[in-house]
C-alpha cells in the first residue's frame, strides 16, 4: 500500500455509498489527504468512476462491491481489512436509502426493509465489524452521515427520518462508550445537495442552485483527520454556512 503525502498518509479509510454523491466525493477528499480508500457500494460501474477520480488526485483505492442489506457481507469487512491491511483508521457511512415518501400506514415491507438495512442496520454492523480496528488505530475516526429530518419529523418522511434517527442514537451511544479512547465518532449533516436522493425527494427542484457534494466533502473529511478532537457531536454543514437553522436541514446524500 503506497502512502500518499498528507495527514492521513499510511492510513486506511472505508467509505460506504462511494459510487456517487457525497460518498464518492469524500472518498476522493480522503485520498487527497493521503488515505488508501476502500470503496463500497452496490454499483460496480460507479465504484470504478470513483476509483478513476481517486487516481486523478494521486490516491489509491480498493473496490469492494457489496449490498449493505447482506448482513454476512458487512460482518466480514473488518476481518478482511485486517487480513489485507492490518488496520482500519477511518469509517465513513455515507450510504443512504430514501425509500418512498408516503404515509406511515402505507409503507411497504420491501421499502421498510431496504431503508432499515441501509440507513440503520448497516450502521450497527459496520460498528461491530470495525470497532476493534478503529480503537486500535492511532487516531481512529468514524463519521455517520445523517439528515435534519431525523430531528424534525414531517408527514410522509417517517421511514427516512426514523431510520436516520436510529442511526444518530446508535452512533452517539458508541461515541460515549469510546469517549476514553483515541476513537472519535461523530455525525455529519450535509444539508441539501445536488444528489440523486435529493432529486428523488424533490423532483421539480433546480439542482444547479444546490451545493455540489465535492464542495461539501472537505467539511466531512476534516472530521476524519488525526487533529480532530470532537466526539459525540453533530456537525451540520448548513448551520456552519449560515444557510438554515438547526433541525431544518432537508435530507442529504
Long-range contacts (C-beta under 8 A, 24 or more apart in sequence): 1-36, 1-60, 1-85, 2-36, 2-60, 3-34, 3-36, 4-31, 4-34, 4-35, 4-58, 4-59, 4-60, 5-34, 6-32, 6-33, 6-34, 6-35, 7-33, 7-34, 7-225, 7-226, 7-227, 8-33, 8-34, 8-35, 8-89, 8-90, 8-224, 8-225, 8-226, 9-34, 9-35, 10-34, 11-35, 11-36, 11-87, 11-89, 11-90, 11-137, 12-36, 12-37, 12-38, 12-81, 12-85, 12-87, 12-88, 12-89, 12-90, 13-37, 13-38, 13-88, 13-89, 13-90, 13-91, 13-92, 13-224, 14-38, 14-40, 14-77, 14-81, 14-88, 14-90, 14-91, 14-92, 14-126, 14-130, 15-39, 15-40, 15-92, 15-94, 16-40, 16-41, 16-68, 16-92, 16-93, 16-94, 16-95, 16-122, 16-126, 17-41, 17-93, 17-94, 17-95, 17-96, 17-145, 17-253, 18-46, 18-47, 18-50, 18-94, 19-43, 19-45, 19-46, 19-47, 19-49, 19-50, 20-46, 20-49, 20-50, 20-195, 20-196, 21-94, 21-193, 21-195, 21-196, 21-197, 21-213, 21-253, 22-94, 22-145, 22-190, 22-193, 22-195, 22-213, 22-216, 22-217, 22-220, 22-252, 22-253, 23-92, 23-94, 23-95, 23-253, 24-49, 24-50, 24-53, 24-213, 25-212, 25-213, 25-214, 25-216, 25-217, 26-92, 26-94, 26-213, 26-217, 26-220, 26-221, 27-53, 27-54, 27-61, 27-92, 28-53, 28-54, 28-57, 28-59, 28-214, 28-217, 29-214, 29-217, 29-218, 29-220, 29-221, 30-59, 30-90, 30-92, 30-221, 30-224, 31-57, 31-58, 31-59, 31-60, 31-61, 32-57, 32-58, 32-59, 32-221, 33-221, 33-224, 33-225, 34-59, 35-59, 35-89, 35-90, 35-224, 36-60, 36-61, 36-62, 36-85, 37-61, 37-62, 38-62, 38-64, 38-81, 39-63, 39-64, 40-64, 40-65, 40-66, 40-68, 40-77, 40-95, 41-65, 41-66, 41-95, 42-66, 42-67, 42-68, 68-95, 68-117, 68-118, 68-122, 69-113, 69-114, 69-117, 69-118, 69-122, 71-121, 71-125, 74-122, 74-125, 74-126, 74-129, 75-125, 75-128, 75-129, 76-129, 77-126, 77-129, 77-130, 78-128, 78-129, 78-130, 78-131, 78-132, 78-133, 79-129, 81-130, 81-133, 82-133, 87-133, 87-136, 87-137, 88-130, 88-133, 88-134, 88-137, 88-140, 89-134, 89-137, 89-138, 89-139, 89-140, 89-141, 90-140, 90-141, 90-142, 90-143, 90-224, 91-126, 91-130, 91-134, 91-141, 91-142, 91-143, 92-142, 92-143, 92-145, 92-220, 92-224, 93-122, 93-123, 93-126, 93-142, 93-143, 93-144, 93-145, 93-167, 94-145, 94-220, 94-253, 95-122, 96-145, 96-147, 96-197, 96-251, 96-252, 96-253, 97-160, 97-163, 98-160, 98-197, 98-200, 98-201, 98-251, 98-253, 99-159, 99-160, 100-159, 101-156, 101-157, 101-160, 101-201, 102-156, 102-159, 103-155, 103-156, 103-158, 104-158, 104-159, 107-158, 107-159, 111-159, 112-159, 115-159, 115-160, 115-163, 116-163, 118-163, 119-160, 119-163, 119-164, 119-166, 119-167, 120-163, 120-164, 120-166, 120-167, 120-170, 123-167, 123-170, 123-171, 124-170, 127-170, 127-171, 127-174, 131-174, 134-183, 135-178, 135-181, 135-182, 135-183, 137-182, 137-183, 138-182, 138-226, 139-182, 139-184, 139-226, 140-181, 140-182, 140-183, 140-184, 141-183, 141-184, 141-185, 141-223, 141-224, 141-225, 141-226, 141-228, 142-171, 142-174, 142-183, 142-184, 142-185, 142-186, 143-185, 143-186, 143-187, 143-188, 143-220, 143-223, 143-224, 144-168, 144-171, 144-185, 144-186, 144-187, 144-188, 145-187, 145-188, 145-189, 145-190, 145-220, 145-252, 145-253, 146-187, 146-188, 146-189, 146-234, 146-252, 147-189, 147-249, 147-250, 147-251, 147-252, 147-253, 148-189, 148-191, 148-236, 148-238, 148-246, 148-247, 148-248, 148-249, 148-250, 148-251, 149-249, 149-250, 149-251, 151-246, 151-247, 152-247, 152-248, 157-251, 160-251, 164-251, 168-234, 172-232, 175-231, 175-232, 176-232, 178-231, 179-231, 179-232, 183-231, 184-223, 184-228, 184-229, 184-230, 184-231, 185-231, 185-232, 186-223, 186-228, 186-230, 186-231, 186-232, 186-233, 186-234, 186-235, 187-233, 187-234, 187-235, 188-219, 188-220, 188-223, 188-234, 188-235, 188-236, 188-237, 189-234, 189-235, 189-236, 189-237, 189-238, 189-249, 189-252, 190-216, 190-219, 190-220, 190-237, 190-238, 190-252, 190-253, 191-216, 191-236, 191-237, 191-238, 191-241, 191-243, 191-244, 191-249, 191-250, 191-252, 192-238, 192-249, 192-250, 192-252, 193-252, 193-253, 195-252, 195-253, 197-251, 197-252, 197-253, 198-250, 198-251, 198-252, 198-253, 201-250, 201-251, 202-250, 211-237
